Amino acid sequence: MKEKNTMMEIEVQTDLLQEAKESIEAAKSYKDELEQRLQGLNQARKQITESAVQTRDVLKNHFNDLKARLTKLLDERLVMLLQEVDKIEQESIKPLDDCQKLIEHGVNTADELLREGEVAVCCGTAQEEKLGNFTKKALQIQLDSLPEVPSLVEVPCLSAQLDESLFSFVKDRIFSHGAIASRPPVQIDELTERPGGILVRWCKVDDDFVAQEYRLQFCKNSTCQFDDVYIGPDTEFVVLHIDPNVDYMFRVCARGEGRMEWSPWSIPQSGYTTLTAHEWITGCEGFSLSSRRDMALRNDSPSSGVLYSKEPTYTSGQTLTFRMEATGLPDKRDSIGVCVEPQNECDSLQRDKAVCISSNGAVFVNGKEMTNQLPCVSTGSSVTFDMEVVNLGSSFSDGASFKLRMIISSGNREVVFDWLLDQPCEALYFGCSFVYPGWKVLVF
């Protein structure tokens, strides 16, 4: 009986200990969750306070700049009006000065004539001769001819004509100038790494906002100097020439329909890519490459063949895109696509162990043309390959042991099919071939 009680006590203690451990674990989890929520609250508080500081700085700088510009404009307008007053005054005074000179000359002549007359009248024996000379001189002066003096109504009377309603107009415009937005109408909702780039997607968060076009900017975290990288109607864009393993900041804004000004910027989002950029291989005589080796131009060399990638860098789960920057004459032997391995003796990817489309949109799998067709390739169009492993290590009746699901998109159409291979393949080469010069293709 005593042993039984002891066993029961041990079981109770074990149960209590287990419950205590479970409670401790629950308390730890609860604490971790609360700390995460506190961290989220701190981030939210930081976003509010930092954006408020930035907004105050923007407002102060803007209004100080506006004040300086308005003062400069008012000063310039005042100078223009004062110059106009000076010009009118000078032009109006000149004829009065000329008239004054003429009158003053007449007064001086009359004074001189008066003096001569008085002398002639007062003379004794020579009075007759002097009177005759005086009379003759007086007739020459034409004492009855007087210059015209303009009346006051005929000369300008300057005044300033000022529109007193300007102040009310400016006041109304100033008090309606500017607004504070607590939430931008668009936000970045996805950053996806791509080889040598980052795919940025954004969306509207304000249903009442009708966007006409978007503006995407990015910068390295170390510079904080944002630069435009895309302006247009799309809601996604692949930012290329991104250095691997370097943090970049992205932000987006929108312009409303029928509006000239841009909306507030979205909350900056940080992103990076660990994937190195795709590169074409050098040394292919028929193609010229850009400095980054991600763009190839079919030159006028008579040599023809397939330009392959430098390495098999296209793997499952990635998206491979060819964008046509320029086009030349099409040919049914043209090809853009992927392959298991390079075959330098072939002049097209329309062969075994390769998937491609031609410039006329025909799709080839292992050298066989499929019934489904994509739109013809043209300048500005993109051809996208998406790949995923469907089955690995299985045995099929046709001998294939590896299956890849391929999705090829161009324009608004796509084809989906399973590509059967006789051996596992972790990564694919990509390539292109064009018969005629002028074709330019960017890969990313």
SVG drawing of the C-alpha trace seen along z (x, -y; Angstrom):
<svg xmlns="http://www.w3.org/2000/svg" viewBox="-13 -166 49 168">
<polyline fill="none" stroke="black" stroke-width="0.4" points="0.0,0.0 2.9,-2.3 4.6,-1.6 1.4,-2.2 1.0,-5.7 4.7,-6.4 4.1,-5.5 1.0,-7.7 3.0,-10.6 5.7,-10.1 3.1,-10.1 1.5,-13.3 4.9,-15.0 5.8,-13.9 2.5,-15.2 3.0,-18.5 6.5,-18.8 5.3,-18.1 2.6,-20.7 5.1,-23.2 7.4,-22.6 4.5,-23.0 3.6,-26.2 7.2,-27.5 7.2,-26.7 3.9,-28.4 5.2,-31.4 8.3,-31.6 6.2,-31.4 3.8,-34.0 6.8,-36.3 8.3,-35.8 5.0,-36.7 4.6,-39.8 8.2,-40.9 7.5,-40.5 4.4,-42.6 6.4,-45.2 9.0,-45.2 6.2,-45.7 4.8,-48.5 8.2,-50.1 8.6,-49.8 5.2,-51.4 6.0,-54.2 9.4,-54.7 7.6,-54.9 5.2,-57.5 7.8,-59.7 10.4,-59.4 7.9,-60.2 6.6,-63.1 10.1,-64.5 10.7,-64.1 7.3,-65.7 8.1,-68.7 11.5,-69.1 9.8,-68.9 7.2,-71.4 9.7,-73.9 12.0,-73.6 9.2,-73.9 7.6,-77.0 10.9,-78.7 11.8,-78.1 8.3,-79.3 8.7,-82.4 12.1,-83.2 10.7,-82.7 7.6,-84.7 9.7,-87.5 12.0,-87.4 9.1,-87.6 7.5,-90.5 10.8,-92.4 11.3,-91.7 7.7,-93.0 8.3,-96.1 11.5,-96.8 9.6,-96.4 6.9,-98.8 9.3,-101.4 11.3,-101.2 8.0,-101.7 7.3,-104.8 10.8,-106.2 10.3,-105.6 6.9,-107.3 8.3,-110.2 11.3,-110.7 9.3,-110.5 6.7,-112.9 9.1,-115.5 11.3,-115.7 8.8,-117.8 8.2,-120.1 11.9,-120.6 12.2,-121.5 9.3,-123.9 10.9,-125.4 14.1,-126.0 12.3,-127.8 10.4,-130.0 13.5,-130.9 15.3,-131.7 12.3,-134.1 12.5,-135.7 16.2,-136.4 15.6,-137.8 12.8,-140.0 15.0,-141.3 17.7,-142.2 15.2,-144.0 13.8,-145.9 17.2,-147.1 18.0,-148.2 14.6,-150.0 15.1,-151.9 18.6,-153.0 17.1,-154.1 14.4,-156.1 16.7,-157.9 19.3,-158.8 19.8,-162.5 21.2,-163.4 21.4,-159.8 17.9,-158.9 16.4,-158.7 19.0,-156.2 18.8,-154.0 15.0,-154.0 15.0,-152.8 17.4,-150.0 15.4,-149.0 12.1,-149.0 13.7,-146.9 15.0,-144.4 11.7,-144.1 10.0,-143.3 12.5,-140.4 11.8,-138.9 8.1,-138.5 6.8,-139.6 3.4,-138.3 4.5,-134.6 4.2,-132.6 5.0,-128.9 2.2,-126.5 2.2,-125.3 0.3,-122.0 -2.6,-122.2 -2.6,-119.8 -5.2,-117.5 -2.8,-117.0 0.1,-115.7 0.4,-112.4 -0.6,-112.1 1.0,-108.9 -0.8,-106.6 -0.4,-103.0 -3.3,-100.7 -3.2,-97.9 -5.7,-94.9 -6.7,-94.7 -8.3,-91.3 -4.8,-89.8 -4.3,-89.4 -7.5,-87.5 -6.7,-85.3 -3.2,-84.6 -4.4,-84.0 -7.0,-81.5 -4.4,-79.7 -1.9,-79.7 -4.4,-78.3 -5.3,-75.6 -1.7,-74.8 -0.3,-71.5 -1.9,-68.6 -0.9,-66.1 -1.4,-62.4 -1.2,-59.9 -1.2,-56.9 0.2,-56.9 -2.3,-55.4 0.2,-52.8 2.6,-50.5 5.2,-47.9 4.0,-44.5 6.6,-42.1 10.3,-42.1 11.6,-39.0 15.2,-38.3 16.2,-37.7 19.6,-37.0 21.3,-40.3 18.1,-42.1 15.0,-42.4 11.4,-42.1 9.4,-44.9 5.6,-44.6 3.3,-47.2 -0.5,-47.7 -3.0,-50.4 -4.2,-50.5 -6.6,-53.4 -9.6,-52.1 -10.8,-55.6 -7.5,-56.6 -7.4,-56.2 -3.8,-55.9 -2.7,-57.0 0.9,-56.0 3.4,-54.9 7.0,-56.1 9.5,-53.7 12.8,-54.8 15.6,-52.8 19.0,-53.5 21.7,-51.7 21.3,-51.8 24.7,-53.4 23.8,-56.3 20.2,-57.2 20.1,-59.0 17.0,-57.8 16.9,-57.6 14.1,-57.0 14.1,-53.6 10.6,-53.2 7.7,-55.5 4.7,-53.9 1.3,-52.2 2.5,-48.8 2.4,-47.6 5.7,-45.6 9.2,-46.1 12.5,-44.2 15.3,-46.5 18.4,-45.2 22.2,-45.7 21.8,-45.1 24.9,-44.1 24.5,-40.7 24.2,-40.6 23.8,-44.4 20.8,-46.0 18.7,-48.4 15.8,-50.6 12.7,-50.9 9.8,-53.3 6.9,-54.0 4.3,-56.8 1.5,-57.4 0.0,-60.1 -3.8,-60.4 -5.9,-60.4 -5.9,-64.0 -3.4,-65.2 0.1,-66.7 1.5,-66.2 2.7,-62.8 1.2,-61.2 3.3,-60.8 6.0,-58.1 5.2,-54.6 7.0,-53.3 10.6,-52.4 11.2,-48.7 14.6,-47.0 15.6,-44.2 18.6,-42.3 19.4,-39.5 21.8,-36.6 21.7,-35.5 24.4,-36.6 23.4,-38.1 22.9,-35.9 25.7,-36.3 26.2,-35.3 29.4,-33.6 32.1,-35.7 33.9,-34.7 30.9,-33.9 31.8,-35.5 28.3,-36.2 27.3,-38.2 28.5,-41.4 28.0,-41.7 27.4,-44.7 29.9,-45.5 27.8,-43.5 27.4,-40.7 23.7,-40.5 22.7,-41.9 23.7,-40.4 23.5,-41.9 23.5,-39.7 26.1,-41.5 26.7,-41.4 29.2,-38.6 28.5,-35.8 29.1,-33.2 26.0,-31.7 25.4,-29.6 23.9,-29.5 25.0,-32.0 24.9,-30.2 25.1,-31.4 28.4,-31.4 27.2,-28.8 24.1,-26.7 22.6,-29.3 18.9,-28.7 17.4,-26.6 14.0,-25.3 11.8,-27.8 13.4,-30.8 12.0,-32.9 14.1,-33.5 13.2,-36.4 14.4,-37.4 13.5,-41.0 13.9,-42.0 15.5,-45.4 15.7,-45.4 14.7,-43.1 16.1,-42.2 14.6,-40.1 12.9,-37.0 13.7,-33.5 12.1,-30.2 15.5,-28.9 15.7,-31.7 15.5,-30.4 15.3,-31.7 15.3,-29.2 17.0,-26.8 19.0,-23.5 20.7,-20.8 24.1,-21.5 25.7,-23.5 26.2,-21.9 28.4,-24.2 28.0,-22.3 24.3,-23.2 23.1,-26.5 19.7,-26.5 18.1,-25.4 15.5,-23.6 17.2,-20.3 17.2,-17.5 17.5,-18.4 16.4,-21.9 13.2,-24.0 12.8,-27.2 10.5,-29.4 11.3,-30.9 10.9,-34.5 7.5,-33.7 6.2,-32.3 6.5,-28.5 7.4,-26.4 9.9,-23.5 10.6,-20.8 13.5,-18.4 13.4,-19.6 9.7,-18.9 7.3,-21.8 4.3,-21.9 0.8,-22.6 0.4,-25.6 2.0,-28.8 2.9,-32.1 2.8,-35.6 5.6,-36.7 8.6,-38.2 8.9,-42.0 10.8,-44.9 9.9,-45.4 8.3,-42.0 9.4,-39.6 9.6,-35.9 9.5,-34.3 10.4,-30.7 9.3,-29.3 10.4,-25.8 9.7,-23.4 10.7,-19.8 7.7,-17.5 9.3,-14.1 12.8,-12.9 14.1,-9.4 10.9,-7.7 11.0,-5.3 8.8,-6.0 7.9,-3.7 9.8,-5.9 13.0,-5.7 12.8,-9.2 13.8,-9.6 13.4,-13.3 10.4,-15.6 10.4,-19.4 7.2,-21.4 7.8,-24.3 5.7,-27.5 6.6,-29.8 4.9,-33.2 4.9,-35.9 2.5,-38.8 -0.8,-37.7 -0.4,-34.0 1.4,-31.0 2.0,-27.3 2.5,-24.7 4.0,-21.2 6.1,-18.6 9.6,-18.1 10.9,-14.6 14.6,-14.1 16.7,-10.9 18.8,-12.2 18.5,-14.6 19.4,-18.2 19.9,-20.7 20.5,-23.7 20.0,-24.7 21.9,-26.8 20.1,-29.4 20.8,-30.5 19.6,-32.2 20.3,-32.1 19.3,-34.5 20.1,-34.2 20.0,-37.9 21.8,-40.8 20.0,-43.5 18.5,-41.3 19.3,-42.6 18.2,-40.5 18.6,-41.2 18.4,-38.3 17.5,-38.5"/>
</svg>
